[in-house]
Amino acid sequence: MNFILMVVVTIIEATIIYRIRFVYSRHPMGAISLSLFTVTIFYLISKFTLNKFVRAYTFGFATINLIFLIVMLAYMWQMDRDLKNLQSMKGTDFLLVLGNKCMGNRIQPILAGRLDKAIELYSDFVEKPQIIVSGGKSQKNAKTESELMREYLLERGIPKEMIVVENKSVNTIQNLEFSAIKIHKIWQEKFRPRVIIVTSDYHIPRTKVQAKRLGLRVNFAAAKTVKMLKWPAMFREFTAIIWYHRYSLITILGMDILFSLSMCL
């Protein structure tokens, strides 16, 4: 009975992960496949030694969930800290707007929020900066994210000569890398250009980490995410953070599995 209950709990948890992640990710099957694979293996083993392996599974499952909870809480704390430490800026040379997955050939609310924030900043600056829109194809759309972003800005009165399109990137790291190349080609001055990265509030922590790793000196502006979409988007960020640190986490989880199995001996 206990084992059946654990199987049910695992399936429910994996289903929640799948349902939320499916909307925002290109690869939704990873978490649910891993969870169900784990359940299947322990089910086959427990056919022979039910009690010991149920205890091992319970310990391992609880430890994995605890690790994920700690990572999520650390991410939420860092997001809150980053948003409180954002500085107001009097001017800039470039506004870099990071793309977001588009389902179909229209701008999604999260991406619209980023673009609206860029327009707001653009309007406030006396010396107008160039706006870099960064993003490749999300799915099999005819248009790239950056093309849709460019059209959105043009419709709202941003001059076309002030928009720079970066249409090759498919993730945050590439957004930063390819946009940095664009800036390097455009910028002719001897001093370092001032760059503000415009992205969603929940996306700031991961973007700051990646910009630091690339050696980029930039400022940030946060677009507020509507409440209905913020928690699913934060969950997607959490899974992205897990993926970026997958090797460290795999090592920890491997040690956890070995320790769990040792309880059965």
C-alpha positions in Angstrom: 0.0 0.0 0.0 2.8 2.4 0.9 4.6 1.8 -2.4 1.4 2.4 -4.4 0.9 5.7 -2.6 4.5 6.7 -3.5 3.9 5.8 -7.1 0.7 7.9 -7.2 2.5 10.9 -5.6 5.4 10.6 -8.1 3.0 10.5 -11.1 1.1 13.5 -9.8 4.3 15.5 -9.3 5.7 14.5 -12.7 2.3 15.4 -14.3 2.4 18.9 -12.8 6.0 19.4 -14.0 5.0 18.2 -17.5 1.9 20.3 -17.7 3.6 23.5 -16.7 6.9 22.9 -18.6 5.0 21.9 -21.7 3.7 25.4 -22.3 7.1 27.1 -22.0 9.7 24.6 -23.2 10.9 22.8 -26.3 11.7 19.7 -24.2 8.9 18.9 -21.8 9.4 15.1 -21.5 12.7 15.1 -19.5 11.3 15.4 -16.0 8.3 13.1 -16.4 10.4 10.5 -18.1 13.0 10.5 -15.4 10.4 10.3 -12.7 8.5 7.4 -14.3 11.7 5.6 -15.1 12.8 5.8 -11.5 9.4 4.5 -10.3 9.5 1.6 -12.8 13.0 0.5 -11.7 12.1 0.6 -8.0 8.9 -1.2 -8.7 10.8 -4.1 -10.5 13.4 -4.3 -7.7 10.7 -4.1 -5.0 9.1 -7.2 -6.4 11.8 -9.2 -4.6 12.7 -7.0 -1.6 9.7 -4.7 -1.0 10.4 -3.2 2.5 14.1 -2.3 2.1 13.7 -0.8 -1.3 10.6 1.1 -0.3 12.6 2.7 2.5 15.5 3.5 0.0 13.1 5.0 -2.5 11.4 7.1 0.1 14.7 8.5 1.3 16.0 9.1 -2.2 12.8 10.7 -3.4 12.6 13.0 -0.4 16.2 14.1 -0.8 15.8 14.9 -4.5 12.7 17.0 -3.7 14.6 18.8 -0.9 17.4 19.7 -3.3 15.0 21.0 -5.8 13.2 23.0 -3.1 16.4 24.6 -1.9 17.4 25.6 -5.5 13.9 27.1 -6.1 14.0 29.1 -2.8 17.6 30.3 -3.6 16.4 31.4 -7.1 13.4 33.3 -5.6 15.6 35.0 -3.0 18.1 36.1 -5.7 15.3 37.4 -7.9 13.9 39.5 -5.1 17.4 40.8 -4.3 18.2 41.6 -7.9 15.0 43.5 -8.4 15.6 45.6 -5.3 19.1 46.5 -6.4 18.2 47.7 -9.9 19.5 51.2 -10.5 17.8 54.0 -12.4 19.8 55.0 -15.5 20.1 58.5 -17.2 21.2 57.3 -20.5 22.5 54.3 -22.6 23.8 53.5 -26.1 21.9 50.2 -26.6 18.8 48.6 -25.3 19.0 44.9 -25.7 15.6 43.2 -25.5 15.9 39.4 -25.0 13.5 37.2 -26.9 10.9 34.8 -25.5 9.3 31.8 -27.0 6.4 32.7 -29.4 3.6 30.3 -30.2 2.5 31.3 -33.7 3.3 34.6 -35.4 2.2 36.9 -32.7 3.9 38.5 -29.7 3.1 36.7 -26.4 2.3 38.8 -23.2 5.6 38.2 -21.6 7.6 39.3 -24.6 5.2 42.3 -25.1 6.0 43.3 -21.5 9.7 43.4 -22.4 9.1 45.4 -25.5 6.8 47.9 -23.8 9.5 48.4 -21.1 12.1 49.1 -23.9 9.8 51.6 -25.5 9.3 53.3 -22.1 13.0 53.6 -21.6 13.6 54.7 -25.2 11.0 57.5 -24.7 12.5 58.7 -21.5 16.1 59.1 -22.8 17.0 62.4 -24.4 19.7 60.8 -26.5 17.9 57.9 -28.2 19.7 54.5 -28.0 19.5 51.8 -30.6 17.2 48.9 -29.7 18.6 45.4 -30.3 15.9 42.7 -30.6 17.3 39.3 -30.1 15.7 35.9 -30.9 15.6 33.2 -33.5 12.8 30.9 -34.5 10.8 29.4 -31.6 9.1 26.6 -33.4 8.4 26.2 -37.1 7.1 29.7 -37.4 7.7 31.6 -40.7 9.1 34.5 -38.7 11.8 34.7 -36.0 11.2 36.2 -32.6 13.3 39.2 -33.5 11.2 39.8 -36.7 8.0 39.8 -34.6 9.7 42.1 -32.1 10.8 44.5 -34.8 7.3 44.7 -36.2 5.9 45.4 -32.7 8.3 48.3 -32.2 7.6 49.7 -35.7 3.9 49.7 -35.1 4.5 51.8 -31.9 6.5 54.5 -33.6 10.1 53.4 -33.1 12.1 54.4 -36.2 13.4 51.5 -38.2 16.9 52.8 -38.3 17.0 52.6 -34.5 16.2 48.9 -34.5 19.0 46.2 -34.8 17.8 42.6 -35.5 19.7 39.6 -34.1 17.9 36.5 -35.5 20.1 33.5 -34.8 19.9 32.9 -31.1 17.7 30.3 -29.5 18.5 30.7 -25.8 19.6 33.3 -23.2 23.3 32.6 -23.6 23.1 33.0 -27.4 21.0 36.1 -27.0 23.9 37.7 -25.1 26.7 36.3 -27.2 25.3 37.1 -30.7 24.0 40.6 -29.5 27.5 41.4 -28.1 28.9 40.6 -31.6 26.3 42.9 -33.2 27.3 45.7 -30.8 31.0 45.2 -31.4 30.4 45.6 -35.2 28.2 48.7 -34.8 30.2 50.6 -32.1 32.9 52.7 -33.5 33.9 54.7 -30.4 37.0 54.1 -28.3 35.1 53.9 -25.0 33.0 51.0 -23.9 29.3 51.3 -25.0 26.6 51.5 -22.3 24.1 48.6 -22.6 20.9 48.0 -20.8 19.5 44.5 -21.0 15.7 44.5 -20.9 14.1 41.3 -19.8 11.4 40.0 -17.5 11.6 40.4 -13.7 11.8 36.6 -13.2 14.6 36.3 -15.9 17.0 38.8 -14.3 19.0 36.3 -12.0 19.9 33.9 -14.8 20.6 36.7 -17.3 23.0 38.4 -14.8 24.9 35.1 -14.2 25.3 34.5 -17.9 26.3 38.1 -18.7 29.0 37.9 -15.9 30.3 34.6 -17.3 30.7 36.2 -20.7 32.5 39.2 -19.2 29.8 41.7 -20.2 29.4 44.9 -18.2 25.8 45.8 -18.5 22.9 47.3 -16.6 19.4 45.7 -16.4 15.8 46.8 -16.7 13.0 44.5 -15.5 9.7 44.2 -17.2 6.9 43.3 -14.8 5.2 39.9 -15.6 1.5 39.6 -15.2 0.5 37.5 -12.2 -1.2 34.8 -14.1 2.0 34.0 -16.1 4.6 34.7 -13.5 4.6 31.5 -11.5 4.7 29.2 -14.6 7.5 31.4 -16.0 9.4 31.2 -12.7 9.0 27.4 -12.8 10.5 27.4 -16.3 13.4 29.5 -15.0 13.9 27.0 -12.2 14.1 24.1 -14.6 16.5 26.1 -16.8 18.8 26.7 -13.8 18.6 23.0 -13.0 19.6 22.2 -16.6 22.5 24.6 -16.5 23.9 23.0 -13.3 22.9 19.5 -14.4 26.4 18.0 -14.0 26.8 19.1 -10.4 23.2 18.0 -9.6 23.8 14.6 -11.3 26.8 14.1 -9.1 24.8 14.9 -6.0 21.9 12.8 -7.1 24.3 9.9 -7.9 25.7 10.1 -4.4 22.1 10.2 -3.0 21.2 7.0 -5.0 24.3 5.2 -3.8 23.5 6.1 -0.2 19.9 5.1 -0.6 21.0 1.7 -2.0 23.4 1.2 0.8 20.5 1.4 3.2 19.2 -1.8 1.5 22.3 -3.8 2.1 
